Every structure is written in structure tokens, then in C-alpha cells.
Amino acid sequence: MSRIHEALKKAEEQRSAEHEMHIEPPLASAPEVVPDPISMPVAAVPPLADERDRRTVSAAMPSFGTGLSVESLLSRCVAGHWTPDRKTMLFFNGDEQGYGTEEFRTLRSRLYQLRDRLPLKKVLVTSALPKEGKSFVAANLAQVLVQQQGRRTLLIDGDLRGARLHNALGTESSPGLTEYLLGEADEFAILQRGPMDNLFFIPCGRKVTSPAELVANGRLKTLLNRLEPLFDWMVLDSPPAVPVSDAGLLANYCDGVLMVVRSNSTPFDMARKARQEFSGKQLVGVVLNGIDQGNSYSQYYYDAYGKPNGKNEQR
């Protein structure tokens, strides 16, 4: 009986202890106030869990936020003082019927025809070897694209080894792409706005010792993703494809590749090797540059590759 008595006494002590720990709710409590989401001030919006989450969400979104117009965003870029070379920058001299201008309009039309069938906004312009005219073609293609009203175009000098576009446009080369890829400048610090409406330019920046590694560090993709919503076209000038690997790396971030070959200059085997450098990428066409004016009605010939399986490559 003593064991039963001890057990009952222990149970009674436990019930007594639980009763003492129990807190009775108040007889009346204040009603919970839920703020009106329409009248709630911006500062009252609950913050993210911590600063790390805020940085993660910001990095995942390529846009610059809502409530800002494209013009207000682009107003942050540098107002460059350009003095273009009017002999090579064909659309700055005011001669709408100048030699070569109609050929670039034809090139523009072909690109728009391709865009009806393919996602095409970021175009890489390259060549097999140096001095074949790729920078000339890239610069004038960007110029002719903005001749259509309301079309905004970004020209990028991606040739970090032998940049020439800043000389052709008569502007500063730095800060530019190099400074962005190194994390030393943001996109608006390197983005120049010149005298031609809707034409914007990112120069090459200062020279570096390892351009291929810099191009491959991932920041170029971030730059293109952030700027793409602001422009109708983005034209990238790249180093020649055969001597160095940069062009193939740049092509990974573009929608299509435009190859420039020089008449009576580019060896056939070099052109074919350059084509192989872009295997698996969208080669949208070839520009034949440097045709003698007296031998042809056209200075440039553009041949769009209509079949992605390569059956037209021998033309």
C-alpha cells in the first residue's frame, strides 16, 4: 500500500506544479491592427530576412528596377565628345547616298529578315585575320541600325587586344569594358552617348595582360543581360577568330555571328578555319569587304545562311 500511496502523492505534486506554471489569458485583449496595404508607406514594407538575401535577390534580377523609364536610365551614361572619322564612319557625314551606305542598309534588312525567324539581338562581328575590316563593318552596322526611327543600338568594342573603334569614333577608350570586367566601374560609367541619336558605345578600356581570362570571368554575361532590355540591337566587335580564342568566348554570349572576309586577301583555308571556331553557334552571314568599286556595283556582299545545317556554307 505504501507504493500506491507514494505514486498517488507524486501524481498530485505533478498536477499542482503544472497548474502553477499555467498562465491564464487576459480577459480582454487589444484587437490586432492590420495596416491597409494601399496606404502603407514604402518604409513599412517588411525587409528581406537579412542583407545576404537582399544581395542574392538583387543579383538574380537583370533589370534595373521598376518605375524608371529607359531614357531616365540612359541619362546616367557619359556624354561623350565624339569627333568621328567621316571617311570611314559613313553615316556621320550626312550623305545618305554615299558610297557603301546602301550596302549597309541591305545588311540591315537581311538581319531583320533573320530576326523574323530567329531570336537575334546581340550580333558578334568578327573576321578570320586582322585588318579585314570587321571594326569598320561593326561601327557602320550600328550606325545604320539607328537610322530607323526609335531604334536604339549599343556598339561594344570587345577587341581588348587591338581596339580601334574609339579612334574611328574619335572618343576616349577608357573607362570601358576592361574596367567593368575588373569590377572597377559600373555599366553607366562606361556607357557613352554620342552625337548620333540612339547610338551608344562602350569602348575597350585600358589594356590588360590576359584578355581571354577577363572575357571568361562571367561579368560580360552579366553586363549584356543588364543592358539588353534597354536596346533594340547590340553589336560587338571582337578580335579575329583564328589567332586568339576571344572571339569564340564572346560568341557564347551573343545570338549570332557575322563574319567579315576581305576580297582577294583572306586565304580560303583561314576563312574555313574561322568558320570552324564557331561550330555549334549561329553564323548568320558573311560580309565580303574591299571589293574594287570599278569591278562591282556593290562594295559589300551579304549572304545570309538560310539553313542551319550548313548546306549553304560553300556559297
PyMOL commands that set and color helices and strands:
alter all, ss='L'
color gray80, all
select helices_A, chain A and resi 2-21+42-44+51-60+70-74+101-115+134-145+165-169+177-181+187-190+211-215+219-230+246-251+268-277+293-295
alter helices_A, ss='H'
color red, helices_A
select strands_A, chain A and resi 78-79+122-127+153-157+192-193+199-202+233-237+256-262+283-289+301-304
alter strands_A, ss='S'
color yellow, strands_A
deselect
rebuild
show_as cartoon
